[in-house]
Amino acid sequence: QVQVVESGGGLVQPGGPLRLSCTASGIRLDDYFVNWYRIIPDEQRLRVATISGSGTDTYYPDTTKGRFTVSRDSAKSAVTLQMNNLKPEDAGIYFCNPYRVNSSYWGQGTQVTVSS
């Protein structure tokens, strides 16, 4: 059984940093692209970062480029999302999504609140 777990969410002031982590059991994260999404209640999910299986390729939309960094921590078998200069509009539930053709998994998410 595959289990994906996100952690590291919390309350942060505008302009502050936060680091999220994604781990998984039952699959090797290195075998998957990993997306990070933000989901706000009653709104569509928004992809905020993607990293390839090898870790050599990343993608960021304009809204997070230059502020967010996704990376792989091979020692911990994890994918991390470093978020800097957070804005109130970055608030939401963040989900890690290991993905490849015919396989896609989701965790329960971790809440990020950006408020003074």
Residue, then its C-alpha position, 0 to 999 in steps of 0.5 A: q500500500v502506498q502512503v504519501v505524507e506531507s509535513g512542515g506546514g504551519l503559520v508564517q508571517p508574510g515575507g517569511p520562509l517555510r520548508l515542506s517535506c514529502t515522503a512516501s512508503g510503498i514507492r520510490l520517490d526517485d521513480y516519479f516526477v513529484n508535483w507540489y500543489r496548493i489547494i484552496p477551498d472552493e478553488q482549483r488546485l494550483r501547481v506550484a513546483t515540479i521536479s523530475g525523477s533524477g532531480t535535474d529538471t524543475y518547473y515553477p509557474d510565474t507565481t512561485k518562480g524565484r521564491f520556491t525551490v523544489s529539491r530531492d533529499s536522497a539521504k532521507s528519500a524525500v522531496t522538499l519544497q523551500m518556500n521563501n518570501l511567502k505571501p498571503e496568497d500562498a496560503g492553502i493546503y499543500f499536497c505532494n503528488p508523485y506522478r508517472v504515466n498510469s500512477s499518481y498518488w496523493g497525501q493528506g496535505t499540510q496546511v500553510t497559513v501566511s498571516s501577520 
